[in-house]
Amino acid sequence: MSEESSNNMSREERLAAKLRENLRRRKAQARAASQTDDDSRGEALPKGRGDS
């Protein structure tokens, strides 16, 4: 039985590591998407304000 619990623990650790990795990847993707959105909006705003 102790062998099963050690196997389960390693499985839980593997799953936890995968979840952390996935979260980091998703956060990085969100930051990249946010940066491109901010950059495109940031470039468009000064042009509109400069015309008036």
C-alpha atoms as one frame of an Amber mdcrd trajectory, in Angstrom:
protein
   0.000   0.000   0.000   2.843   2.420   0.687   4.044   1.838  -2.876   0.647
   2.941  -4.213   0.645   6.113  -2.149   4.141   7.002  -3.380   2.980   6.414
  -6.967  -0.076   8.576  -6.381   2.047  11.295  -4.837   4.402  11.365  -7.796
   1.371  11.502 -10.104  -0.040  14.412  -8.101   3.325  16.146  -8.227   3.510
  15.623 -11.992   0.001  17.000 -12.427   0.791  19.993 -10.231   3.939  20.689
 -12.244   1.968  20.487 -15.502  -0.657  22.868 -14.133   2.023  25.371 -13.087
   3.692  25.111 -16.487   0.365  25.613 -18.252  -0.462  28.618 -16.075   2.917
  30.238 -16.820   2.423  29.656 -20.542  -1.095  31.100 -20.506   0.052  34.144
 -18.517   2.886  34.728 -20.988   0.446  34.468 -23.898  -1.941  36.899 -22.194
   0.888  39.373 -21.548   2.015  39.131 -25.177  -1.535  39.657 -26.438  -2.011
  42.576 -24.058   1.238  44.170 -25.207   0.289  43.958 -28.870  -3.148  45.416
 -28.086  -1.577  48.239 -26.061   1.026  48.915 -28.733  -1.511  49.129 -31.527
  -3.808  51.375 -29.478  -0.867  53.450 -28.301   0.233  54.153 -31.879  -3.278
  55.042 -33.052  -4.127  57.497 -30.272  -1.399  60.130 -30.836  -2.202  60.308
 -34.579  -5.868  61.065 -33.855  -5.051  63.688 -31.241  -2.432  65.407 -33.389
  -4.888  66.078 -36.216  -7.251  68.227 -34.151
